[in-house]
Amino acid sequence: MLRETTMSKLRPSTFSEEASLIQKAEAPVGSGRIWHGQIFKNTFTRNGRRIKLKHWSVKIQHQRRRRTFSLLPSSRAQALKEAQEIHRMILEHGWETAIHFHQLRKLARSKQPPTGDILEQPMSKASQAYWQQRLIECKYTEAKLTPGREWTVRIEHGGNYHYFPLGTDDRAAAAIQALKIYLAVVEKGWKAACQQFSREITLAIFWAVSPVAVTYTTIYSILEKTKQADTPAPARSARKKGWRVAIVEPDGGLKEALVFWLNRQPGFECNEIWISAEEALSRLEHRHPDMILVNRLQPGMRAMELVDKLKARFPQLPVFTYGIYEDSDQIFIRVSGVRTGYIFKRRTPGELLEPILGAFKHGALDSKEVFTQIKNYFQSFFGGESSEKENLAMANLTDRELKVLNCVSKGYLDKEIAHELGISLWTVHNHLKNTYEKLNVHTRTEAALKYLQK
């Protein structure tokens, strides 16, 4: 099936020209050879003289609509790149968003303030109004490095999403910052945008795998350019020397955030940072940390393979994995299907290593003693008055609400729950809302955990 997208300066008048345009339409969007002949410089006549403009232009046709875009770069290579970006934007987001994005980029490069008619186009992702309606009040203020309220926003693009703190409690300013982040994601890609802007992430440490026992928290990535100026020095521990923690983390922004918070755990200090499994195995010949934390997503060697090698070489050394997620729901979704159950506990960033604090009494972080402390820590959450209240709340759920919750505990998405139970998506949302209220929870992860721990 031919794609109805062509880029041309002149309307095709012959079969060979039309076939050439069809071939271009079927070529990959990023194909440089296709675009090389499509950009041109406009000309005009003044006082009998023909004058050629300095900047390049491109004419794009898609879905029976045609428009000429004036390209900002003066060099041909950069103009080609911008033409490709505009075309990709049209294919992915439609004409209005592409035109609006192009207008905003022209204003940004010319350093002119946006006018009202540009900022207030209705419900385009490239509009301030769109993001102002999607601001979220920051819930986890303990993760902030500066005091005060602020807005966050969830930005989706290309099938991925991340949450970003916006650094202000002013709605208009927050919406402008959200728009700026979104445009960076679209223009530069996720990797570059996450290096430019701090993002909100969920950090989860996996203390046991059967059952899955996790403490998790929300932190912000720390940008390289701001770490010196904006991150306060850690408070000194009461101990003369903290337990030494090494981390294996390839991402620079996450590495800085992990070091920041590990140095604020009572009695711990992060003194080794390795960016790969190979570096960790090599450095351990000369370095001797008391505990190692390994990112579950390692380039090259798998995290569990690295953990097995470390434990084989150093049987008494406690080694744990941790995961980085877009939000807390993703922890449960990624590990759903474990038959032995789940124990997930949200902590503040300064309490993340709480499960092993009891091991201090014995003077060394011996792996056997550490795992005993972990077992006692998580078992302490069962029984008592709070459990009786949770059991009573669970008893108040209707049969249909329990069925929905059972599906949630298996990692089903809302659409899958609707299909499984033969009900509408709206009914699923309504049951989940009622369940959250009865169980006094705010996310599907918290609801699923209470169901599994009932």
N, C-alpha and C positions, 0 to 999 in steps of 0.2 A: 504494500500500500504506500503510495507516494505521499510525502509530507508536503503540505501546501505552504512552503516557505521559500522565497527567492529573494536575492539581493542583486539589484541591477541598477545601472544608470539609465538605460534605454529599454523601452518595451520590446521584447523579442518579436521579430517580424518574419523569421525564417524557421524552418524545422530544425536546422542544425543549432541555431541560437537557443531555441526552446529546449532542445534535448540537453544542451549544455547547462541551462538553468536547472533542469530536473536533476542532473547529475550533482550539481552543487547543493541542491536541497537535500539529497540523500547522503551527502558527505557529513562527517562528524562536525559538530558545532565548532570545535576548536581547530579545524583544519586551516592552517595558515595559507596554503596554496589557493584555497577557495577565495579567501578574503583579499588576497594580494591585489587582485584586479578590480575589486569592488569599491575601494575608496577613491575619491577624486577631489580635486580642488575646484570650487565654483568660480565662475568668472562673471564680470559685468562690464558694461561699456560706459565710459565717461568721456565726453568731449571727443568722440570718435576713436578713443583708445580702448583697447581690450585689456582689462586688469584682472589678474588672477589673485584670489584671496590666499592669505598665508596658511590658514588651517585647512585640514582635510574634512571631508564630509562622506557620509555613506547613506545610501537609500535602501531601506529594508521593507520588504513586502511580506505580509503574513495574514492569512485568513481574510483575504480580499481587502486588506487595508495597507496603505503605503505611506511612508513618512521618511523625510530626509533629516538626518541628525548631523548637527555641526559638532565635529570631534575636537576636543580640547588640545591634545598634544600637537606640537608642530612637526615632530619627527614621524616618518611613515610607520616605523616599527611600533611605536606607542599608539599611534592612531589605529593600526590594525588590531591591537590588543583591546582597545576600547570598543571598537565595532563589534568584536566577538562577545564582549561582556554585555553590550546592549541587546544583541541578538539572543543570548542565553537568557537574559532577564525577561524578554518578551515570551520566549517559549515556556519558562517556568512560572512566571507570575502574571503575564498578560500585558497588554499595551499600556494601560493607565499607570501601573506600577513602574514600568520601565521608563516611561516619559517623566514621571514624577521624580524617580531616582536620578535621571539624567539632569533634570533641572536643579535638584539639590546639590549634586556634585559640581555643577558649573558655578553655583553660588558659593560653595565652600572653597573652591579653588580661586575664585575672584575676591574672596573675603568680604562679600556683601551680605548683609543680614537678610534672611528669608522674608518674603512678604506674606501677608495674611492669606492670599489666594493660593499660594503654593503650600503653606503649612497646613491648611485646613481642607484639603481635598478629602471627601468622605471615605472613611474606612479603608484607605489604602495602607498597606504595611509601611509605606514610605511617608506616612503622615504622623504628625505629632498627636493628632486626635486619636488615632488608632491605639497608640501606646499609652495614652493617658487613661484609657478605659481598661487597661490590662495591668495596672500597677498593683503590686502585692505588698502589704505592710510587712516589714521584716519581723519574723517571729522569734528568731534565735539571736537575740541581742548580745548574748555572751560571746558570740563569735566575732563581734565587731572590735576593731582596734581603737576606735574612737567612740566616746559616749554619744547618746542621743538617738532619736528615731530616724529611720530612713526607709525608703521604698526599695523593693527589688522587682525584677521582671523576669518572666520566662520567655525566652526567644527561641523560636522554632525555625528551622530552615533545612531543606534537603533531607528530611527524615530524621534529623537530630535535634536535640534541644539542650539548653543549659539555662541556669538561673544566674542573674547578674545583680549584685548590689549596685545601687545608683548613687549612693553617697549624699543624699539629700532627702529631707522630708517635705520639700516643696513639690507639688504635683507637676506643675508646668516644667520646672527644671529637670525633674526626674524623667518626664516624657521625652524631653529633648535629648537627654543622655541615652535613654533606651533606643531612640531613633538612631543616634550616632553609632551605638553598638551594632544594631541591626544592619545598617549600611556597611559597616566594616565587615560583618560576617558575609554579606552578599558579595561585596567587592573583592575581599582578600581571602575569604575562606575561614573555617572554624579555627584552624591552628593559629593563624596570624591574629585573629580577633581575641583568642584566649590569652595570647602573649601580650596583647595591648591593654586588655581590661581584666580586672579581678573578677572571678566568678565564685558563686556559692556552690559548695560541694559537700557531699556526705561522705565522711570517712568512717569506715567500719573495720574493727579489728576482730579477726576470727580466732577465738581462744580455744575452741574445740570443734570437731567436725561430726561427732556422733554422741549426743545430739549437737546440732549447730548452735554454738554459744557465741554471741556477738555483743560487744558494746559499740555504739556508734554515736557520732556527733556531727554537727554542722560547722564547717570552717570556711574561710575565704582563701583563695589562692593569693599569694603575695608576689607582686611583680618585681622583677629584678631592679627596675629603676626607682622603686619606692621603698625597698626593704631597709635601706640605711636611714632614710629620713623619717619614716612613719612607724617603724616597729620599735616599741620601747624595749629596753634591756630587761632580761628576765630577773625576777626576784631571786635573791640568793637562798639556797636551800639551807635548812637547819643543819644538815649533815655537812661535814667538811668536804666530802666528795660523794657525788651521786653515782647511782648505778649507771654504767655506760651502755647506751643503746646505739646500735648501728642500724641504718635503714638502707634498703636497696630500692631506689626510686629514680627513674630516668627523666621525669618531667621537672624542669627547673622551677616553675611556679609552685608546683605541689611540694617539691623538696623544701623550699623556703618555708612554706606554711607548716609542714611536718616538724621541721627543726624548731620553729618558733614555739609550737605547742608542746612538743616533747620536753623542751627545756623548762616548761612550766608545770610539769608533772612533779608532785612532791617526791623528792629523793632521786630523780632521774636527770640525766644529761645526755644529749645526743652528740656524740663525739666522732662518729664515722658516717660518711655519706657516700654510697657507692651507686653508680649509675647503671650497672649491669650485673648479671649473674657471674660473668667471667671475672669482673673486677672484684666482686665479693670473695670468690674462691681464692683469688690471687692474694688479696690483702690480708686474709685471715691467717696466712702463714706468719705474719709479723704483728698483726693487731689482735687484741683479745677483748672484745666487748663482752658485757654480761648478758646481753639479749640482742636478737636480730629481728627486725620487722621487714617483711618482703612484700612488695606490691604484687598482687595476684595476676596482674597483666604485665608480664615481662617480655620485652623483645628478645627473640632468640629462644633461649632455654625457658621452658615452662616453670612457673613459680613452684609447683609441687615437686618437680624434678630437682630444683635447686634446694628446696627444703630437705628432701631425702638425702641429698649429697652432704649438706651441712650437718644433719643429724648423724650420718654415718661416720663423719670425720670427728665430730665433737658431740658425743652422746649426751653430755651433761649440759650443753648449751641450749637454753630455751629459744626456739625459733617459731615465730608466728607470721601468718599472712594478714594483709589488710587489703581492702578494696576501696576504690574511689568511684562514687556513683553520682548521677545527676540529682537524685533525691532519695529519701529513705525507702520509698516504695520499690525502687530498683534492687535493693538488697534482697528483698524477699522474692521478687520475680526471678532474679538470676540464680537463686539456690533452691527454688521450689521443687517439691517432689522428694524431699528427704524423709524417709519413713520413721526415723528415730525422733523427729520433732525439732522444734526451734526454740531458742531462748534469745530474744533480742532486747537489749536494754539501752535506751537513750541516756547519755550522760552529757554534761557540759564539756567543752574542750579541755578544761583543766582536770577532768576526772576520768579521762579516757583509759588510763592504766590502773584504774581502781581495783580490778579483779586480782591483781598480784601484789597489792600493797602489803598484805599480811605476811608475805615471804620475807620481809625485812627482819623479822624477829629472829630468824635463824642465821643471819649473817652472810648468806650467800644465795644467789639466784640459781639454786640447783633445780634442774628441770622437773624432777619428781616432786619436790616440795612446791614448786610453782603450780603444777597441775592439781595438786591437792587443794591449794588455795583457790584456784579457779573453780573447782567443783563446789567447795563450800560457799563461795561467793554467790554463784548462781542458784544453788539450792536454798539460800536464805530468802529468796523472793517468793517462795511457796509456803503456804500456810499462814495462819494469823488472821486478824480481822479484815485486812485488805482483800485477801483471797475470798473470804466469805461474801464480801460485798460484790466482788466480781462474779462469783457463782450465781448470786441473786440476780444481777443484771443480765447474765446469760440466760437464766430461766425465764426472763420477761420477753425474750425474743419470740416472735411467731415462728411457725413451722417453715414458712416461705423465707423468712429472714435468715433462719438457720441454714437453709439450703443454699441461699445466695452466699452466706459467709463460708460455707464449706467449699464452694467453688473458688472463692477468693483465696482460701488457704491453700488451694492447689495451684495458684498462680494464674487462674483464668482472667482474661480481659473482660470488660463489661459486655462486649459484643458476643463473646464466647459463652458467658453466663446466660445471656438472653436466649441464645440458640439451645443451650443445654437444658434450660428449664421451660422453654417454649413460651417466653414472655417478651414483652417489648423492652427496648433499651431504656425508655423512660421509666418503666416499672422497676428495672434493676437499679437505676439511680435513686428512685424513691425509697426502695428497700434499704439501700446502703446509707442514705441520709438518716433514716429512722434508727438503723443499727448503730451508727456513730453516736447519735444522741443517747441511746439507751446504755451504751458501753462507755460513754464519756471519752471518746477517742476522736482524733481528727484526720487520720489517714487509714487507708486500707491495710497497711502494714500493721499498725497498732491493733486494728480490729482482728486481723488474722492471728496475731500472736495471742490475744486474749482467748480466741476460740481454741487454738491448739493447746493452750495451757490451762484450759478449763478443768 
